[in-house]
């Protein structure tokens, strides 16, 4: 991330300095401003779902779900950390339901738990699964198509499902069976 | 389908009430966690958004789009999708804006529009996720996972455009 950020930033910086030096500062200021607007949107999503998930946690609901999923979680992510499995289970559930925004806090929690066990494999696998999108229903896209007056808004569900399945499986297989140094 | 999310809320609230959880206190505490979490994201968000804006203003993104369009066309990806495909790994809101543009210009049920929808729906904001997930942890070697995800997303884009042709 460091190298990419520095690379793109510097390249853009040089180009801006040549083409339109007066546009430089407004671009940065605008970017910072937009990030807060984005944070407000994200807070809305997180407030709703983390409020709900706190209830699920305190009532023992998510603990029970994690316990049920633990054997599978242990096998795929090679971990016996219950709190991490709980985060992973909730993360995947949110992704599958198409509420991707709500999935992020759970992944961050699971990755923090896995850090305690020094389990880089599980951290990276969870990242890859999320980065290649796992979704049953592309809620946002369907809503967008409906509002644009599509005659068959759900038309894209099947191709999307095939595509997300392919991308996640492909990436996970390459990661798991690739050179060992990728996983540590 | 729209019923699903209210049903989840009803189920969790009812279960929590049965288990005598202090619903108001705990729900607010969860929102408090959300606030802390959102605040912890802002430095990352601000840096990435500044980079994206600068990239846009520098016209490098336009140049890259022009440069790559022929390659994309050769692989069966409509040239109109180039920018969407390039921006998606960095910014969800940015790519959503392009998706909106494409749908407005070509129509939701056109080939280009459907391709854009499937590509958008089956990809993720890879760089953004990597920054958020691993923020505050000790340095990780993320080059391989990021590269794998990018390659996989690109192959999926080709597959998506192929599928939209036949389905």
Contacts between the chains, C-beta under 8 A, distances in Angstrom:
chain1	res1	chain2	res2	distance
A	1	B	127	6.7
A	1	B	130	5.7
A	1	B	131	5.4
A	1	B	134	7.9
A	1	B	142	6.8
A	1	B	146	7.9
A	4	B	127	6.6
A	5	B	47	6.9
A	5	B	48	7.8
A	5	B	51	6.1
A	8	B	51	5.7
A	8	B	55	5.8
A	9	B	51	5.3
A	9	B	54	6.6
A	11	B	58	7.5
A	11	B	60	6.3
A	12	B	51	7.3
A	12	B	54	4.2
A	12	B	55	4.7
A	12	B	57	7.5
A	12	B	58	3.9
A	12	B	60	5.6
A	13	B	54	6.7
A	13	B	58	7.5
A	15	B	58	3.8
A	15	B	59	6.7
A	15	B	60	5.3
A	16	B	54	6.4
A	16	B	57	5.9
A	16	B	58	4.5
A	19	B	58	6.8
A	19	B	59	6.2
A	20	B	57	7.0
A	23	B	57	4.8
A	24	B	54	7.5
A	24	B	57	7.5
A	26	B	57	8.0
A	27	B	50	7.5
A	27	B	53	4.3
A	27	B	54	5.0
A	27	B	56	7.4
A	27	B	57	4.2
A	28	B	50	4.9
A	28	B	53	6.8
A	28	B	54	6.5
A	30	B	53	5.4
A	31	B	46	7.1
A	31	B	49	4.0
A	31	B	50	3.5
A	31	B	51	7.3
A	31	B	52	6.5
A	31	B	53	3.6
A	31	B	54	7.0
A	32	B	46	4.9
A	32	B	49	6.7
A	32	B	50	5.9
A	34	B	49	5.1
A	34	B	53	7.3
A	34	B	93	7.9
A	35	B	42	6.5
A	35	B	45	4.1
A	35	B	46	4.1
A	35	B	48	7.5
A	35	B	49	4.1
A	35	B	50	7.6
A	36	B	42	7.0
A	36	B	46	7.7
A	38	B	45	5.8
A	38	B	49	7.0
A	38	B	93	6.1
A	39	B	38	5.5
A	39	B	39	7.9
A	39	B	41	6.5
A	39	B	42	5.3
A	39	B	45	5.9
A	42	B	38	5.6
A	42	B	41	6.8
A	43	B	34	6.3
A	43	B	35	6.6
A	43	B	38	4.3
A	46	B	34	3.7
A	46	B	37	5.8
A	46	B	38	5.8
A	47	B	30	7.9
A	47	B	31	4.6
A	47	B	34	4.4
A	47	B	35	7.3
A	49	B	34	7.8
A	50	B	30	4.5
A	50	B	31	6.7
A	50	B	33	5.2
A	50	B	34	4.1
A	50	B	37	7.2
A	51	B	27	4.4
A	51	B	28	7.3
A	51	B	30	3.8
A	51	B	31	4.8
A	51	B	34	7.0
A	52	B	8	7.7
A	52	B	9	6.4
A	52	B	12	5.7
A	52	B	27	7.5
A	52	B	30	7.0
A	53	B	30	6.3
A	54	B	26	5.0
A	54	B	27	6.4
A	54	B	29	5.8
A	54	B	30	3.0
A	54	B	33	7.0
A	55	B	12	5.4
A	55	B	13	6.7
A	55	B	16	4.4
A	55	B	21	6.2
A	55	B	23	6.4
A	55	B	26	5.7
A	55	B	27	6.0
A	55	B	30	7.1
A	56	B	12	5.2
A	56	B	15	7.9
A	56	B	16	7.5
A	58	B	16	6.7
A	58	B	19	7.7
A	58	B	21	4.6
A	58	B	26	5.0
A	59	B	12	7.4
A	59	B	15	5.2
A	59	B	16	4.1
A	59	B	18	7.8
A	59	B	19	4.1
A	59	B	21	4.9
A	60	B	19	6.4
A	61	B	12	6.5
A	61	B	15	5.7
A	61	B	16	7.7
A	97	B	4	7.1
A	97	B	5	7.7
A	99	B	5	7.7
A	100	B	124	7.7
A	104	B	129	7.8
A	104	B	132	6.4
A	104	B	133	8.0
A	105	B	33	7.8
A	105	B	34	7.3
A	105	B	37	5.4
A	107	B	133	5.8
A	108	B	37	7.3
A	108	B	132	6.8
A	108	B	133	6.1
A	111	B	133	5.4
A	111	B	134	6.9
A	111	B	137	7.3
A	112	B	137	7.7
A	115	B	137	5.6
A	120	B	140	6.9
A	123	B	133	7.9
A	123	B	134	7.7
A	123	B	140	7.4
A	124	B	140	7.8
A	124	B	142	7.4
A	124	B	144	8.0
A	124	B	145	4.6
A	126	B	133	7.8
A	127	B	129	6.7
A	127	B	130	6.5
A	127	B	133	5.6
A	127	B	134	7.6
A	127	B	142	7.6
A	127	B	145	5.5
A	127	B	149	7.8
A	128	B	145	5.3
A	128	B	148	6.3
A	128	B	149	5.7
A	130	B	124	6.5
A	130	B	129	5.7
A	130	B	133	7.5
A	131	B	124	5.2
A	131	B	126	4.5
A	131	B	129	5.2
A	131	B	130	7.0
A	131	B	145	7.4
A	131	B	146	7.5
A	131	B	149	3.9
A	131	B	153	7.9
A	132	B	123	7.9
A	132	B	124	6.5
A	132	B	149	5.5
A	132	B	152	5.3
A	132	B	153	6.4
A	132	B	156	7.6
A	133	B	121	7.7
A	133	B	122	5.6
A	133	B	123	5.8
A	133	B	124	4.4
A	135	B	121	6.7
A	135	B	122	7.4
A	137	B	1	6.8
A	138	B	117	7.6
A	138	B	121	3.5
A	138	B	122	7.7
A	140	B	96	7.6
A	140	B	121	7.6
A	141	B	99	7.7
A	141	B	117	4.9
A	141	B	120	6.0
A	141	B	121	4.4
A	144	B	99	6.9
A	144	B	100	7.0
A	144	B	103	6.7
A	144	B	108	7.9
A	144	B	117	7.6
A	145	B	103	7.2
A	145	B	108	4.5
A	145	B	117	6.3
A	148	B	103	4.8
A	148	B	104	7.1
A	148	B	107	7.6
A	148	B	108	4.4
A	149	B	108	6.8
A	150	B	108	3.6
A	150	B	109	5.5
A	151	B	109	5.6
A	152	B	109	6.6
A	153	B	108	7.2
A	155	B	109	7.3
A	155	B	114	6.8
A	156	B	114	5.8
A	156	B	117	4.7
A	156	B	118	5.2
A	156	B	121	6.7
A	156	B	164	8.0
A	158	B	167	6.5
A	159	B	114	7.9
A	159	B	118	4.8
A	159	B	160	6.3
A	159	B	163	4.1
A	159	B	164	6.0
A	159	B	167	5.3
A	160	B	117	7.6
A	160	B	118	5.1
A	160	B	121	4.4
A	160	B	122	5.2
A	160	B	160	7.8
A	162	B	159	7.5
A	162	B	163	6.2
A	163	B	118	5.9
A	163	B	119	8.0
A	163	B	121	7.8
A	163	B	122	3.6
A	163	B	156	5.0
A	163	B	159	5.8
A	163	B	160	4.9
A	163	B	163	6.9
A	164	B	121	7.5
A	164	B	122	4.5
A	164	B	156	7.7
A	166	B	155	7.7
A	166	B	156	5.8
A	166	B	159	6.0
A	167	B	122	6.2
A	167	B	123	7.4
A	167	B	152	4.8
A	167	B	153	6.0
A	167	B	155	7.3
A	167	B	156	4.0
A	168	B	152	7.8
A	170	B	152	4.8
A	170	B	155	6.6
A	170	B	156	7.7
A	171	B	148	5.0
A	171	B	149	5.6
A	171	B	151	7.9
A	171	B	152	3.9
A	174	B	148	5.2
A	174	B	151	7.9
A	174	B	152	7.3
A	175	B	144	7.6
A	175	B	145	6.6
A	175	B	148	5.5
A	178	B	144	7.4
A	178	B	148	7.5
A	181	B	141	8.0
A	181	B	144	7.7
A	182	B	144	3.9
A	182	B	145	7.3
A	182	B	148	7.6
A	184	B	141	7.8
